[in-house]
Structure formats: C-alpha cells, structure tokens
Amino acid sequence: MSEDKKIDTQLEALPEQIQGRSIFIVETTPSGVQVKTGFLAEDGRVLELPAIFPTQEYALSQIDELRKIVIQHFAQAQQASALHGVSLEGPSPDDTIQ
C-alpha cells in the first residue's frame, strides 16, 4: 500500500518594499467633491492605501494643501455647473475639525 504524501505549500506574503509618497486623489462628481487617499510609488503606480503622516507638522501641511485643492475643485465645478444640488457656499463653522 502506498501513501500519497501531501505537501502543504502555503505562500507567505512577503512585504514588498515600495518607495513613494502618500497622495490625495480628488475628483469632482455630480454629487460633490470626492477625496480618497492613495500612495504614488516611484515607479508611477497609484495604490489605494491610507495616508500616513509621520509628524503633526507634515499632517497639517498636507491638510492645508488638500483644502486648497478641494476649494479649486468646487470653484471649477461652479464654473462648469458640474454639481447638481450641492451647495457651493464657502465653509461654515461646522466644517472645521477641532
């Protein structure tokens, strides 16, 4: 009698070293301005990953930049009338994160 030998081959997910930077992907949609975080690898790939901020100073500078980009998208959408039923008024006190 012969026994079939089973070899368990489990592939281990080896972490891939990727160089690049966190990015915001900002798009104007009919229902508003959509913001996603991503990662732009040095080889040009865009990966869907959370943004990681190593310091508070870096985080706040990125948030300031994102704010400018979002304002630009709303301004462009207002000119193109691309948003339907979305308020294009400026920020209110309720829009501030504290």
Secondary structure as GFF3:
##gff-version 3
##sequence-region A 1 98
A	DSSP	beta_strand	20	29	.	.	.	ID=ss1
A	DSSP	beta_strand	32	41	.	.	.	ID=ss2
A	DSSP	beta_strand	46	47	.	.	.	ID=ss3
A	DSSP	alpha_helix	56	80	.	.	.	ID=ss4
A	DSSP	three_ten_helix	93	95	.	.	.	ID=ss5
###
